[in-house]
Amino acid sequence: MKRQRYYNEISERLEILASRIKTNGKLNVLDLNIHAETFYRDLLNCIYGYKLESANISSANMAAIDLIDNENKLVIQVSSTATRQKIENTLNKGKIVEYATDNYKIKFLFIAEEAQNLRSNKYSNPYNINFIPQEDILDKASLLTSISQLAIGSYSLVHDLFIREFGGAPNPSKITSNLASIVNLLAIEDLDEGDVSTNLNLYNIDEKIEFNELEVIKETTINEYIPYYTKLDRIYKEFEHEGKNKRVSVFRKLTSFYEKELCKKDISSVEKFFNIVNNVEEYIINSNNLDDFEEDVVEMCVKIITVDAFIRCKIFKNPKGYNHVAS
């Protein structure tokens, strides 16, 4: 699932950032804290829909707070030091009375250390600004919890922010794959118009769909991607010129993903089909030769490849006499 991959990449980057901030703090190198404050401003806006901006924009060196959202009446202090004293020192600053009077809420974001133990404490809050420790003390763990509960669209936006901020350096453990090469070729094709090959025996394909109990995705997935059979067939033929057995290796890899699904007796054929799609996509994304395409383009290409493999008898059982081309 995309969620799991997004979560792994996001949590890894947050851990690295927190560790770097903590180490630099011990060395009294604080440049990263300044840049991190801007990053966390964007992250909080992305997760919670806030409209935070730097408090220093409206007033240089604003005492007690770092980020402010005037529309939602929210102020946030961003700190690498997670202590009770840090919180109480801020709550006791004279500037807080102005925000308390205007009914602002205050939150504390600790970007280097865990703050779980601080949420159960009681704090001196002389100006009675809106502050609930259980809700308003944030750290990387609470942010990850909030991120994990986002709808997939919002999850993707958060993931995109991390990629833009931290980059997507290739994993040295990634390998080159022929499947990724096929996606590279397919993704640059003009797919606005598909052309169903006249050689395709659509009646037999319908039989195979019914035989494997895939009727529920016939219109929305299988028939949707059948029109690209001719384009992909041409790519396979061109690909074969680059070296012997390249096309065969692609088909065998697709079959291997299907064979793994055969071991799962307690799921439906539809679930197996989309498991294959997800596993193929994950495999391709983890290939170091995949060009820079949007994820939805890669997903579309993977579905074209998977449906094509279904038609070509590479995955799922064939009814008696099945042939994907007219005999």
MOTA-V446873 format. One record per helix or strand of 2 or more residues. SS is the DSSP state (H for helix, E for strand). FROM is the first residue (numbers start at 0). TO is the last residue. If there is no record, write none. Layout:
ss=SS from=FROM to=TO
ss=SS from=FROM to=TO
This chain:
ss=H from=1 to=25
ss=H from=30 to=47
ss=E from=52 to=53
ss=H from=54 to=57
ss=E from=66 to=68
ss=E from=73 to=78
ss=H from=83 to=90
ss=H from=95 to=100
ss=E from=104 to=109
ss=H from=115 to=117
ss=H from=132 to=135
ss=E from=136 to=137
ss=H from=139 to=147
ss=H from=151 to=165
ss=H from=177 to=186
ss=H from=201 to=210
ss=H from=214 to=225
ss=H from=228 to=239
ss=H from=245 to=261
ss=H from=268 to=284
ss=H from=294 to=310
